[in-house]
Structure formats: structure tokens, C-alpha cells
């Protein structure tokens, strides 16, 4: 197979899922979200090998972190660093039923 044929070959959802060791539904979700370009022929879906390889190359992270690369949300982003309080020890002792405190 010459390089032009490899670029024009297509993969199925099952093949992409197998290569990445993912569930097929995950690959379908990527396609539906527009993260992975795909060609629909009737009810069948095909992914151009060159598109698949490009998406992999673009999404690859080495784990070292890059200054120009966006980082995802951290626990700080959700939590905000504010104290959340302490559980009331009395609730654990009596089952936590305020009506029983009477």
C-alpha cells in the first residue's frame, strides 16, 4: 500500500475503539461532539485514517505540561479554598435525627 492509499483509507468505529482500547460508544460520542471528524454513509460511520491520526497528534500530552497549553480545572477551581466546616459529632451519636433531640 502506498502512502496516498494509507491517507485515504477509512476506519470503523470498532477499529478506532480497538486501537485506543475504548468503548465504541466513547468514539461515537466524540463524533457526535465534533471532536473526531467522520463520514456518515446511511447509518454507517467511517473515520478517515488521516483525521484520526491528526486528532491523536493534536490531543497527545506528554505529561510534562507546556506553558502554552491550557490546563483543565483543578480541585481549587471547584472548591475555591474556603473551609467547608466540620461534621457535628452529636449527629453521628444519636443517628442524626433532630426531632429525637427533645
Phi and psi in radians as a Rosetta constraint file:
Dihedral C 1 N 2 CA 2 C 2 CIRCULARHARMONIC -1.483 0.35
Dihedral N 2 CA 2 C 2 N 3 CIRCULARHARMONIC 2.895 0.35
Dihedral C 2 N 3 CA 3 C 3 CIRCULARHARMONIC -1.015 0.35
Dihedral N 3 CA 3 C 3 N 4 CIRCULARHARMONIC -0.586 0.35
Dihedral C 3 N 4 CA 4 C 4 CIRCULARHARMONIC -1.155 0.35
Dihedral N 4 CA 4 C 4 N 5 CIRCULARHARMONIC -0.655 0.35
Dihedral C 4 N 5 CA 5 C 5 CIRCULARHARMONIC -1.183 0.35
Dihedral N 5 CA 5 C 5 N 6 CIRCULARHARMONIC -0.689 0.35
Dihedral C 5 N 6 CA 6 C 6 CIRCULARHARMONIC -1.091 0.35
Dihedral N 6 CA 6 C 6 N 7 CIRCULARHARMONIC -0.694 0.35
Dihedral C 6 N 7 CA 7 C 7 CIRCULARHARMONIC -1.177 0.35
Dihedral N 7 CA 7 C 7 N 8 CIRCULARHARMONIC -0.568 0.35
Dihedral C 7 N 8 CA 8 C 8 CIRCULARHARMONIC -1.620 0.35
Dihedral N 8 CA 8 C 8 N 9 CIRCULARHARMONIC 0.024 0.35
Dihedral C 8 N 9 CA 9 C 9 CIRCULARHARMONIC -1.371 0.35
Dihedral N 9 CA 9 C 9 N 10 CIRCULARHARMONIC 2.785 0.35
Dihedral C 9 N 10 CA 10 C 10 CIRCULARHARMONIC -2.120 0.35
Dihedral N 10 CA 10 C 10 N 11 CIRCULARHARMONIC 2.661 0.35
Dihedral C 10 N 11 CA 11 C 11 CIRCULARHARMONIC -2.037 0.35
Dihedral N 11 CA 11 C 11 N 12 CIRCULARHARMONIC 2.644 0.35
Dihedral C 11 N 12 CA 12 C 12 CIRCULARHARMONIC -1.539 0.35
Dihedral N 12 CA 12 C 12 N 13 CIRCULARHARMONIC 2.923 0.35
Dihedral C 12 N 13 CA 13 C 13 CIRCULARHARMONIC -1.036 0.35
Dihedral N 13 CA 13 C 13 N 14 CIRCULARHARMONIC -0.718 0.35
Dihedral C 13 N 14 CA 14 C 14 CIRCULARHARMONIC -1.102 0.35
Dihedral N 14 CA 14 C 14 N 15 CIRCULARHARMONIC -0.682 0.35
Dihedral C 14 N 15 CA 15 C 15 CIRCULARHARMONIC -1.170 0.35
Dihedral N 15 CA 15 C 15 N 16 CIRCULARHARMONIC -0.764 0.35
Dihedral C 15 N 16 CA 16 C 16 CIRCULARHARMONIC -1.090 0.35
Dihedral N 16 CA 16 C 16 N 17 CIRCULARHARMONIC -0.790 0.35
Dihedral C 16 N 17 CA 17 C 17 CIRCULARHARMONIC -1.063 0.35
Dihedral N 17 CA 17 C 17 N 18 CIRCULARHARMONIC -0.706 0.35
Dihedral C 17 N 18 CA 18 C 18 CIRCULARHARMONIC -1.145 0.35
Dihedral N 18 CA 18 C 18 N 19 CIRCULARHARMONIC -0.727 0.35
Dihedral C 18 N 19 CA 19 C 19 CIRCULARHARMONIC -1.087 0.35
Dihedral N 19 CA 19 C 19 N 20 CIRCULARHARMONIC -0.744 0.35
Dihedral C 19 N 20 CA 20 C 20 CIRCULARHARMONIC -1.592 0.35
Dihedral N 20 CA 20 C 20 N 21 CIRCULARHARMONIC -0.043 0.35
Dihedral C 20 N 21 CA 21 C 21 CIRCULARHARMONIC 0.968 0.35
Dihedral N 21 CA 21 C 21 N 22 CIRCULARHARMONIC 0.880 0.35
Dihedral C 21 N 22 CA 22 C 22 CIRCULARHARMONIC -2.127 0.35
Dihedral N 22 CA 22 C 22 N 23 CIRCULARHARMONIC 2.914 0.35
Dihedral C 22 N 23 CA 23 C 23 CIRCULARHARMONIC -1.284 0.35
Dihedral N 23 CA 23 C 23 N 24 CIRCULARHARMONIC 2.532 0.35
Dihedral C 23 N 24 CA 24 C 24 CIRCULARHARMONIC -1.047 0.35
Dihedral N 24 CA 24 C 24 N 25 CIRCULARHARMONIC -0.570 0.35
Dihedral C 24 N 25 CA 25 C 25 CIRCULARHARMONIC -1.130 0.35
Dihedral N 25 CA 25 C 25 N 26 CIRCULARHARMONIC -0.558 0.35
Dihedral C 25 N 26 CA 26 C 26 CIRCULARHARMONIC -1.092 0.35
Dihedral N 26 CA 26 C 26 N 27 CIRCULARHARMONIC -0.764 0.35
Dihedral C 26 N 27 CA 27 C 27 CIRCULARHARMONIC -1.128 0.35
Dihedral N 27 CA 27 C 27 N 28 CIRCULARHARMONIC -0.734 0.35
Dihedral C 27 N 28 CA 28 C 28 CIRCULARHARMONIC -1.079 0.35
Dihedral N 28 CA 28 C 28 N 29 CIRCULARHARMONIC -0.690 0.35
Dihedral C 28 N 29 CA 29 C 29 CIRCULARHARMONIC -1.090 0.35
Dihedral N 29 CA 29 C 29 N 30 CIRCULARHARMONIC -0.749 0.35
Dihedral C 29 N 30 CA 30 C 30 CIRCULARHARMONIC -1.024 0.35
Dihedral N 30 CA 30 C 30 N 31 CIRCULARHARMONIC -0.734 0.35
Dihedral C 30 N 31 CA 31 C 31 CIRCULARHARMONIC -1.132 0.35
Dihedral N 31 CA 31 C 31 N 32 CIRCULARHARMONIC -0.808 0.35
Dihedral C 31 N 32 CA 32 C 32 CIRCULARHARMONIC -1.096 0.35
Dihedral N 32 CA 32 C 32 N 33 CIRCULARHARMONIC -0.591 0.35
Dihedral C 32 N 33 CA 33 C 33 CIRCULARHARMONIC -1.389 0.35
Dihedral N 33 CA 33 C 33 N 34 CIRCULARHARMONIC -0.199 0.35
Dihedral C 33 N 34 CA 34 C 34 CIRCULARHARMONIC 1.509 0.35
Dihedral N 34 CA 34 C 34 N 35 CIRCULARHARMONIC 0.107 0.35
Dihedral C 34 N 35 CA 35 C 35 CIRCULARHARMONIC -1.277 0.35
Dihedral N 35 CA 35 C 35 N 36 CIRCULARHARMONIC -0.499 0.35
Dihedral C 35 N 36 CA 36 C 36 CIRCULARHARMONIC -2.223 0.35
Dihedral N 36 CA 36 C 36 N 37 CIRCULARHARMONIC 1.951 0.35
Dihedral C 36 N 37 CA 37 C 37 CIRCULARHARMONIC -1.102 0.35
Dihedral N 37 CA 37 C 37 N 38 CIRCULARHARMONIC 2.490 0.35
Dihedral C 37 N 38 CA 38 C 38 CIRCULARHARMONIC -2.620 0.35
Dihedral N 38 CA 38 C 38 N 39 CIRCULARHARMONIC 2.742 0.35
Dihedral C 38 N 39 CA 39 C 39 CIRCULARHARMONIC -1.877 0.35
Dihedral N 39 CA 39 C 39 N 40 CIRCULARHARMONIC 2.226 0.35
Dihedral C 39 N 40 CA 40 C 40 CIRCULARHARMONIC -1.810 0.35
Dihedral N 40 CA 40 C 40 N 41 CIRCULARHARMONIC 2.220 0.35
Dihedral C 40 N 41 CA 41 C 41 CIRCULARHARMONIC -2.147 0.35
Dihedral N 41 CA 41 C 41 N 42 CIRCULARHARMONIC 1.727 0.35
Dihedral C 41 N 42 CA 42 C 42 CIRCULARHARMONIC 1.143 0.35
Dihedral N 42 CA 42 C 42 N 43 CIRCULARHARMONIC -2.155 0.35
Dihedral C 42 N 43 CA 43 C 43 CIRCULARHARMONIC -1.657 0.35
Dihedral N 43 CA 43 C 43 N 44 CIRCULARHARMONIC -0.050 0.35
Dihedral C 43 N 44 CA 44 C 44 CIRCULARHARMONIC -1.563 0.35
Dihedral N 44 CA 44 C 44 N 45 CIRCULARHARMONIC 2.582 0.35
Dihedral C 44 N 45 CA 45 C 45 CIRCULARHARMONIC -2.170 0.35
Dihedral N 45 CA 45 C 45 N 46 CIRCULARHARMONIC 2.331 0.35
Dihedral C 45 N 46 CA 46 C 46 CIRCULARHARMONIC -2.273 0.35
Dihedral N 46 CA 46 C 46 N 47 CIRCULARHARMONIC 2.472 0.35
Dihedral C 46 N 47 CA 47 C 47 CIRCULARHARMONIC -1.970 0.35
Dihedral N 47 CA 47 C 47 N 48 CIRCULARHARMONIC 2.181 0.35
Dihedral C 47 N 48 CA 48 C 48 CIRCULARHARMONIC -1.159 0.35
Dihedral N 48 CA 48 C 48 N 49 CIRCULARHARMONIC 2.257 0.35
Dihedral C 48 N 49 CA 49 C 49 CIRCULARHARMONIC -0.966 0.35
Dihedral N 49 CA 49 C 49 N 50 CIRCULARHARMONIC -0.710 0.35
Dihedral C 49 N 50 CA 50 C 50 CIRCULARHARMONIC -1.148 0.35
Dihedral N 50 CA 50 C 50 N 51 CIRCULARHARMONIC -0.632 0.35
Dihedral C 50 N 51 CA 51 C 51 CIRCULARHARMONIC -1.154 0.35
Dihedral N 51 CA 51 C 51 N 52 CIRCULARHARMONIC -0.760 0.35
Dihedral C 51 N 52 CA 52 C 52 CIRCULARHARMONIC -1.047 0.35
Dihedral N 52 CA 52 C 52 N 53 CIRCULARHARMONIC -0.820 0.35
Dihedral C 52 N 53 CA 53 C 53 CIRCULARHARMONIC -1.142 0.35
Dihedral N 53 CA 53 C 53 N 54 CIRCULARHARMONIC -0.639 0.35
Dihedral C 53 N 54 CA 54 C 54 CIRCULARHARMONIC -1.157 0.35
Dihedral N 54 CA 54 C 54 N 55 CIRCULARHARMONIC -0.780 0.35
Dihedral C 54 N 55 CA 55 C 55 CIRCULARHARMONIC -1.077 0.35
Dihedral N 55 CA 55 C 55 N 56 CIRCULARHARMONIC -0.713 0.35
Dihedral C 55 N 56 CA 56 C 56 CIRCULARHARMONIC -1.082 0.35
Dihedral N 56 CA 56 C 56 N 57 CIRCULARHARMONIC -0.806 0.35
Dihedral C 56 N 57 CA 57 C 57 CIRCULARHARMONIC -1.109 0.35
Dihedral N 57 CA 57 C 57 N 58 CIRCULARHARMONIC -0.690 0.35
Dihedral C 57 N 58 CA 58 C 58 CIRCULARHARMONIC -1.241 0.35
Dihedral N 58 CA 58 C 58 N 59 CIRCULARHARMONIC -0.554 0.35
Dihedral C 58 N 59 CA 59 C 59 CIRCULARHARMONIC -1.651 0.35
Dihedral N 59 CA 59 C 59 N 60 CIRCULARHARMONIC -0.080 0.35
Dihedral C 59 N 60 CA 60 C 60 CIRCULARHARMONIC -1.168 0.35
Dihedral N 60 CA 60 C 60 N 61 CIRCULARHARMONIC 2.290 0.35
Dihedral C 60 N 61 CA 61 C 61 CIRCULARHARMONIC -2.184 0.35
Dihedral N 61 CA 61 C 61 N 62 CIRCULARHARMONIC 2.363 0.35
Dihedral C 61 N 62 CA 62 C 62 CIRCULARHARMONIC -1.448 0.35
Dihedral N 62 CA 62 C 62 N 63 CIRCULARHARMONIC -0.178 0.35
Dihedral C 62 N 63 CA 63 C 63 CIRCULARHARMONIC 1.578 0.35
Dihedral N 63 CA 63 C 63 N 64 CIRCULARHARMONIC -0.152 0.35
Dihedral C 63 N 64 CA 64 C 64 CIRCULARHARMONIC -1.491 0.35
Dihedral N 64 CA 64 C 64 N 65 CIRCULARHARMONIC -0.307 0.35
Dihedral C 64 N 65 CA 65 C 65 CIRCULARHARMONIC 1.363 0.35
Dihedral N 65 CA 65 C 65 N 66 CIRCULARHARMONIC 2.373 0.35
Dihedral C 65 N 66 CA 66 C 66 CIRCULARHARMONIC -2.101 0.35
Dihedral N 66 CA 66 C 66 N 67 CIRCULARHARMONIC 2.450 0.35
Dihedral C 66 N 67 CA 67 C 67 CIRCULARHARMONIC -1.075 0.35
Dihedral N 67 CA 67 C 67 N 68 CIRCULARHARMONIC -0.585 0.35
Dihedral C 67 N 68 CA 68 C 68 CIRCULARHARMONIC -1.517 0.35
Dihedral N 68 CA 68 C 68 N 69 CIRCULARHARMONIC -0.048 0.35
Dihedral C 68 N 69 CA 69 C 69 CIRCULARHARMONIC -1.659 0.35
Dihedral N 69 CA 69 C 69 N 70 CIRCULARHARMONIC 2.383 0.35
Dihedral C 69 N 70 CA 70 C 70 CIRCULARHARMONIC -1.195 0.35
Dihedral N 70 CA 70 C 70 N 71 CIRCULARHARMONIC 2.465 0.35
Dihedral C 70 N 71 CA 71 C 71 CIRCULARHARMONIC -1.799 0.35
Dihedral N 71 CA 71 C 71 N 72 CIRCULARHARMONIC 2.674 0.35
Dihedral C 71 N 72 CA 72 C 72 CIRCULARHARMONIC -1.343 0.35
Dihedral N 72 CA 72 C 72 N 73 CIRCULARHARMONIC 3.067 0.35
Dihedral C 72 N 73 CA 73 C 73 CIRCULARHARMONIC -1.162 0.35
Dihedral N 73 CA 73 C 73 N 74 CIRCULARHARMONIC 2.540 0.35
Dihedral C 73 N 74 CA 74 C 74 CIRCULARHARMONIC -1.839 0.35
Dihedral N 74 CA 74 C 74 N 75 CIRCULARHARMONIC 3.047 0.35
Dihedral C 74 N 75 CA 75 C 75 CIRCULARHARMONIC -1.073 0.35
Dihedral N 75 CA 75 C 75 N 76 CIRCULARHARMONIC -0.629 0.35
Dihedral C 75 N 76 CA 76 C 76 CIRCULARHARMONIC -1.002 0.35
Dihedral N 76 CA 76 C 76 N 77 CIRCULARHARMONIC -0.697 0.35
Dihedral C 76 N 77 CA 77 C 77 CIRCULARHARMONIC -1.062 0.35
Dihedral N 77 CA 77 C 77 N 78 CIRCULARHARMONIC -0.626 0.35
Dihedral C 77 N 78 CA 78 C 78 CIRCULARHARMONIC -1.492 0.35
Dihedral N 78 CA 78 C 78 N 79 CIRCULARHARMONIC -0.720 0.35
Dihedral C 78 N 79 CA 79 C 79 CIRCULARHARMONIC -1.465 0.35
Dihedral N 79 CA 79 C 79 N 80 CIRCULARHARMONIC -0.698 0.35
Dihedral C 79 N 80 CA 80 C 80 CIRCULARHARMONIC 1.403 0.35
Dihedral N 80 CA 80 C 80 N 81 CIRCULARHARMONIC -0.045 0.35
Dihedral C 80 N 81 CA 81 C 81 CIRCULARHARMONIC 1.409 0.35
Dihedral N 81 CA 81 C 81 N 82 CIRCULARHARMONIC 0.034 0.35
Dihedral C 81 N 82 CA 82 C 82 CIRCULARHARMONIC -1.417 0.35
Dihedral N 82 CA 82 C 82 N 83 CIRCULARHARMONIC 2.502 0.35
Dihedral C 82 N 83 CA 83 C 83 CIRCULARHARMONIC -1.080 0.35
Dihedral N 83 CA 83 C 83 N 84 CIRCULARHARMONIC 2.478 0.35
Dihedral C 83 N 84 CA 84 C 84 CIRCULARHARMONIC -1.815 0.35
Dihedral N 84 CA 84 C 84 N 85 CIRCULARHARMONIC -0.056 0.35
Dihedral C 84 N 85 CA 85 C 85 CIRCULARHARMONIC 1.693 0.35
Dihedral N 85 CA 85 C 85 N 86 CIRCULARHARMONIC 3.122 0.35
Dihedral C 85 N 86 CA 86 C 86 CIRCULARHARMONIC -2.165 0.35
Dihedral N 86 CA 86 C 86 N 87 CIRCULARHARMONIC 2.489 0.35
Dihedral C 86 N 87 CA 87 C 87 CIRCULARHARMONIC -1.132 0.35
Dihedral N 87 CA 87 C 87 N 88 CIRCULARHARMONIC 2.496 0.35
Dihedral C 87 N 88 CA 88 C 88 CIRCULARHARMONIC -1.310 0.35
Dihedral N 88 CA 88 C 88 N 89 CIRCULARHARMONIC 2.006 0.35
Dihedral C 88 N 89 CA 89 C 89 CIRCULARHARMONIC -1.073 0.35
Dihedral N 89 CA 89 C 89 N 90 CIRCULARHARMONIC -0.462 0.35
Dihedral C 89 N 90 CA 90 C 90 CIRCULARHARMONIC -1.150 0.35
Dihedral N 90 CA 90 C 90 N 91 CIRCULARHARMONIC -0.531 0.35
Dihedral C 90 N 91 CA 91 C 91 CIRCULARHARMONIC -1.171 0.35
Dihedral N 91 CA 91 C 91 N 92 CIRCULARHARMONIC -0.635 0.35
Dihedral C 91 N 92 CA 92 C 92 CIRCULARHARMONIC -1.237 0.35
Dihedral N 92 CA 92 C 92 N 93 CIRCULARHARMONIC -0.597 0.35
Dihedral C 92 N 93 CA 93 C 93 CIRCULARHARMONIC -1.244 0.35
Dihedral N 93 CA 93 C 93 N 94 CIRCULARHARMONIC -0.735 0.35
Dihedral C 93 N 94 CA 94 C 94 CIRCULARHARMONIC -1.829 0.35
Dihedral N 94 CA 94 C 94 N 95 CIRCULARHARMONIC 0.226 0.35
Dihedral C 94 N 95 CA 95 C 95 CIRCULARHARMONIC 1.575 0.35
Dihedral N 95 CA 95 C 95 N 96 CIRCULARHARMONIC -0.072 0.35
Dihedral C 95 N 96 CA 96 C 96 CIRCULARHARMONIC 1.420 0.35
Dihedral N 96 CA 96 C 96 N 97 CIRCULARHARMONIC 0.254 0.35
Dihedral C 96 N 97 CA 97 C 97 CIRCULARHARMONIC -1.669 0.35
Dihedral N 97 CA 97 C 97 N 98 CIRCULARHARMONIC 1.817 0.35
Dihedral C 97 N 98 CA 98 C 98 CIRCULARHARMONIC -1.054 0.35
Dihedral N 98 CA 98 C 98 N 99 CIRCULARHARMONIC -0.502 0.35
Dihedral C 98 N 99 CA 99 C 99 CIRCULARHARMONIC -1.169 0.35
Dihedral N 99 CA 99 C 99 N 100 CIRCULARHARMONIC -0.427 0.35
Dihedral C 99 N 100 CA 100 C 100 CIRCULARHARMONIC -1.349 0.35
Dihedral N 100 CA 100 C 100 N 101 CIRCULARHARMONIC -0.203 0.35
Dihedral C 100 N 101 CA 101 C 101 CIRCULARHARMONIC -1.473 0.35
Dihedral N 101 CA 101 C 101 N 102 CIRCULARHARMONIC 1.050 0.35
